[in-house]
Structure formats: C-alpha cells, structure tokens
Amino acid sequence: MSNTTNWTVRHNPAQSRFEATVEGETCMADYRLQDQVMRLTHTGVAPRLEGRGIAASLIHAALEHARTHGLKVDPQCSYAAAYMRKHPETRDLLT
C-alpha cells in the first residue's frame, strides 16, 4: 500500500488490480499473473482526473509489488510500458 497526498493505492488481489479511489472514481491498474510474470494489461483513470500522477502511482505500486514478490513484468498496457521506459530503475523487472 502506498500513500500520496490525495489517495491511497491498494492491492486488490481478488480482482487482480491495484486501485485508488479519487473523488469517488475508482482508478486501476489491471494485471494477470502467470508463471511468476505480472502482465500489466490496462491502466484506467477517469479523464477528469488525468494529469495528477494517479496512473503513475498505480504502476509504481504494481512494480514495487512485483519486485517484493520476485515477479517479472510484461507491460502490455501502453501506459505501463511508457512508465518503465521513463524509469530505467524498473527495467530489471522486464521479462
């Protein structure tokens, strides 16, 4: 779980996603886990909430979870892939 100024990112393993509720909207980073690989499949933030760093917080939490649990990451979502390109310290997690 990670905290920011305005929201808390929670891991919801039952729905295979990391999520945060911001201004009543559920924002999420969905994943599929298979053979020790976390496939980040979708990041969703309501358009009115974009530009606040919410998606970055969700992906950061997912990557920290992967690192802590010895998982590799396959960023199938374009946002997750772009985040990992911009943060070279995460590249060791790539499949």
C-alpha positions as CSV (number, residue, x, y, z in Angstrom):
1,M,0.0,0.0,0.0
2,S,1.4,3.4,-0.9
3,N,0.2,6.8,0.2
4,T,0.2,10.1,-1.7
5,T,-1.2,13.4,-0.9
6,N,-4.7,12.8,-2.1
7,W,-5.2,9.0,-2.5
8,T,-4.1,5.6,-1.3
9,V,-3.2,2.8,-3.7
10,R,-4.5,-0.6,-2.6
11,H,-3.7,-4.0,-4.0
12,N,-6.9,-5.9,-4.7
13,P,-5.8,-9.4,-5.5
14,A,-9.3,-10.7,-5.8
15,Q,-9.8,-8.5,-8.9
16,S,-6.1,-8.7,-10.0
17,R,-5.6,-5.0,-9.8
18,F,-4.1,-2.1,-8.0
19,E,-6.7,0.6,-7.3
20,A,-7.2,4.0,-5.8
21,T,-10.4,5.9,-5.2
22,V,-10.1,9.6,-6.1
23,E,-13.0,12.0,-5.9
24,G,-15.4,9.0,-5.9
25,E,-13.8,7.5,-9.1
26,T,-12.1,4.1,-9.0
27,C,-8.8,4.2,-10.9
28,M,-7.0,1.0,-11.6
29,A,-4.0,-0.9,-13.0
30,D,-5.2,-4.4,-14.0
31,Y,-2.8,-7.3,-14.3
32,R,-2.7,-11.1,-15.0
33,L,-0.3,-13.3,-13.0
34,Q,1.0,-16.4,-14.7
35,D,4.2,-18.3,-14.1
36,Q,5.8,-15.6,-11.9
37,V,5.1,-13.0,-14.6
38,M,2.8,-10.0,-13.9
39,R,1.3,-8.9,-17.2
40,L,0.1,-5.3,-16.8
41,T,-2.9,-5.2,-19.1
42,H,-4.7,-1.9,-18.5
43,T,-4.4,1.3,-16.6
44,G,-7.6,3.3,-16.2
45,V,-8.1,6.8,-14.8
46,A,-11.2,8.9,-15.4
47,P,-10.5,11.7,-18.0
48,R,-11.3,14.4,-15.4
49,L,-8.6,13.0,-13.1
50,E,-5.8,12.7,-15.7
51,G,-2.6,14.6,-15.2
52,R,-2.4,14.2,-11.4
53,G,0.0,11.3,-11.3
54,I,-2.6,8.7,-10.4
55,A,-1.7,6.3,-13.1
56,A,2.0,6.6,-12.2
57,S,1.2,5.8,-8.6
58,L,-0.7,2.7,-9.6
59,I,2.0,1.4,-11.8
60,H,4.7,2.3,-9.2
61,A,2.7,0.2,-6.7
62,A,2.4,-2.7,-9.1
63,L,6.1,-2.7,-9.9
64,E,7.0,-2.5,-6.2
65,H,4.8,-5.5,-5.6
66,A,6.4,-7.4,-8.4
67,R,9.9,-6.6,-7.1
68,T,9.0,-7.6,-3.5
69,H,7.5,-10.9,-4.6
70,G,10.2,-11.8,-7.1
71,L,8.0,-11.4,-10.2
72,K,8.9,-10.4,-13.7
73,V,6.8,-7.8,-15.5
74,D,5.3,-7.8,-19.0
75,P,3.9,-4.3,-19.6
76,Q,1.2,-5.0,-22.2
77,C,-0.5,-1.7,-21.4
78,S,0.9,1.2,-23.3
79,Y,1.0,3.4,-20.2
80,A,2.9,0.8,-18.1
81,A,5.4,0.3,-21.0
82,A,6.0,4.1,-21.2
83,Y,6.4,4.4,-17.4
84,M,9.0,1.6,-17.5
85,R,10.9,3.3,-20.3
86,K,10.9,6.6,-18.3
87,H,12.1,4.8,-15.2
88,P,15.2,2.8,-16.0
89,E,15.5,1.6,-12.5
90,T,12.5,-0.7,-13.3
91,R,13.9,-2.3,-16.4
92,D,15.4,-5.2,-14.4
93,L,11.8,-6.4,-13.9
94,L,11.1,-6.8,-17.6
95,T,10.5,-10.3,-18.9
